[in-house]
Amino acid sequence: MPWPKLNVQATLFAFVFAVVAFFVLYPMVLLIAFSFQAGVPGEAFHFTWAGWHAALDESGMLESVFNTGRLLIAIQGIALPVSIVIAWLIARTDMPGRNWLEFMFWIAFFLPALSITLGWILCLDPQYGVFNKLALMLPFVHESPFNIYSFWGVVWAHLGTNAIAIKVMLLAPAFRNMDAALEEAARVCGANRFRTLLRIVVPTMTPAILTIVLMVMIRSMQGLEIELVLGPPFDFYVYSTKIYGLISQEPPQFAPASALATIGLLAILPLVLVQRWIISRRQYTTLTGKVQIQPARLGRGRYPAFALICAVVVLLTLIPLGFLFTATFMKLFGFFDIAQPWTFHNWIAVITDDLFIRSLVNTLLMSGGAGILAVILYPLIAYYTVRSAFRGRSVLDFLSWIPFAIPGVLLGVGLLYVFLGNPVLKPLYGTMWVLILATVASHMTLGTQIIKSNMIQLGVELEEAGRVAGATWLGTYRRIVVPIIVPVLLVVSVMVFVTAARDIASVALLATNETRTLALLQLDYMVDGRYEYAAVVSVVVIALSTGVALIVRALGLRLGIRA
Amino acid sequence: MNGIRLSLQGITKRFGAARAVDGISLDIRAGETFSFLGPSGCGKTTTLRMIAGLDVPDEGEILLDGVPIVSVARRMFTQPEKRRMGMVFQSYAIWPHMTVAENVAFPLRVRGTSRPAMREKVRNALDLVGLAAYADRPAPRLSGGQQQRVALARALVYEPAVLLLDEPMSNLDVKLREQMRIELKLLQQKLGLTLVYVTHDQVEALSLSDTVAVMSNGRIEQIGSPHDLYERPATPFVRDFLGKSVTVRGRVVSSGPDGTVLEAMEADGARLHCHVHGMTVGQTVVLSIRPEAIAVLTTAVPSESNVLVGTVAAVLYQGERSECEIRVGDERISAYLQPGTTVARGQTVTVKLPAERISVWPAA
């Protein structure tokens, strides 16, 4: 509606736009500016190209970019088809135990990458990994068959932590919402289940799938924790660890790191444009209020399917968790052969530490605050980019992609500049608010994308009916749009909570001793070589995340579309 | 005498360079059923949406009971929620996260109606559409016909000034459609509603409406009562869109006070009288007549006027009557058989075209 100009919707849009621009765009501007800075941030500004020269001359740069690409192809080449099949089995067939399995994938997504990687190290380390030790006991095996410090080890760690679980979690709701009539039409035409999946379900789900694929492609440039731990032993570097390396040098090389980040930003640009183009091209409304949930029958494939997915779940969760848990009770991480290897000492030492308690409280505050703020802000962003006719919405959409493209470390640096340089915000530095705002900013992309891919499927007529029935725009948003997407909002809220709890990259530079979180505590222990203590903190973080996920899941099952 | 409830003046809507709605002006009287009829893309839904406030016109004004609700010239726009209209969408737009009762109660809730009053109005609305027993059913568990009724109840519960319906029957099966048509008509008479209806189904438009506006390419071809539109179409588009027409090419032979004599050029030169004046001798025209006006006779009728002789090309049984296609020379004439009459393919028959039912059109 062009007029009247001043109304609730337009004002709210302007506010949301301003907030996003300030916490997302402004740090980036500062970041790019600082790539040309001769000195350290905080000093007077002297222009120089030195940073750029250093960045491009940096040894192994090309190779790290190549590695990033190789990893992407290997991981997604396996993860995407696997996830599509799993999501389809869970959401649209009568596979037994599918609700329970979906829940397990939820859990799998929440497990912190660093912790799970730790668990797999215990299994697959070439020297003391348990699987290797077991294999060596076989008569025909003379060498450790598994080596996690390798390209395929890194791929395995990614598959086992994020790559599959996140896609299943994102695809399953979208699959579920699809109008069953589309599938049924294909079945009637003679296509068997698999054909239908391939030719009807997948193409219809294309915008949802593409949105996710694009997201993950961009995300791959970010991978920090896994490569940080597994890479150095075999001289394997990726784009993000290169940047991290530059900042964690003594003295930190801010300018070259900022220059590299700028290059990354430019590389993302075409991907974002492609995604926008895809969404604008076709009508993909598949949720019009006529929801049909009719599972496809698997027949004799039911139990084999169940067994297969079960195996996947076990690999993703029980095995690494089991070994992690075991490690907390060991005197020396990985050594089963010493006298009296088991002990409770690790637990007692960590939990009674004041440091631990403070970190726990901080984590709860940060994650909780971020989770709440996120579900207020993100749906508004999603709505404005998908639904409204405001001219700024393409810009807003692009802005919401930026946090994803930037390695968390650099977003943290950018936000540091923002807080320290602004007299209004400076007092907030050293409080939890910095961490909360940084978390909400850095998780914006995934959260908004998830909500967007659900909102796309919501028929416009559902809102129009509300307007004609007498509700204002805000009334329609509150009473119709939000309640329908509540299940998605819960997913996003939990995701933000959990990823915040284990986040290291964005908060490392913004946290002080007072505001340290559990994840940073874990990292500190690992850096000090105290793996057993690190494992204890890991388990606590995991328990926290899982507990929250369980509560929200219980709540979520009672809201949303009742069928 | 009914006052004017809704008035459209010079309404135009452009999408890019194309004019989806081009200068529409019309009046809708209080208590009548007014239909917009036309093929897909003719602009009827866009017009309805502008009445509802879901689209904004580029030119023109819309007035409700004499008060402008949108005026481009005066930069006035009343938001949809303030227009006091009810609307039934083509997809029904039933909110899936609510029950039937909650769906129907929504308009009352946003108006701050008290709980007891709300309960009663919802119950009355559901009674009107026969869904009182379904009040607590979650919306996704309704059939198409039930969803449509919920949409109707929801649109009526706050006693709107005007009820807008956007092809509400197109997703229903034929039997249900017939049933809903009658129910809607009865409802409208009972409540004295002003109905604005959009459809591409001419049977629906003709049977339900007091006034029909036939639209094509954003413009109104003709407005009138169903009877007028059917019997006296003003343009070839209206003539061909409503019902069937049998057309025969002809040339004017002679004209006199009784009418004109035409020669059916491709029907073996047979002579046909009609009661239309004002043509010049030698002019080529198109004769048009409704197939139901044509009589098919199996016995030869000697020396009667307006009679053609032909052979049966095909017979289509349709239950309540049979349609047959008769070849006369190079012309093909569709006509209906009297119940009880049977003809065989290849049989020679006589068709009689009553002079008073023939209309004449310029040759295209």
Interface residues (C-beta under 8 A of the other chain):
Chain A: M1 P2 W3 P4 L287 T288 G289 K290 V291 Q292 G459 E461 L462 E464 A465 G466 R467 V468 A469 G470 A471 T472 G475 R479 I480 P483 I484 V486 G560 I561 R562 A563
Chain B: A52 G53 L54 V56 R75 F77 Q79 P80 E81 R83 M85 G86 M87 F89 Q90 S91 Y92 A93 I94 W95 P96 H97 T99 F106 P107 R109 V110 R111 P138 A139 P140 R141 G144 Q147 A151 R154 A155 Y158 L164
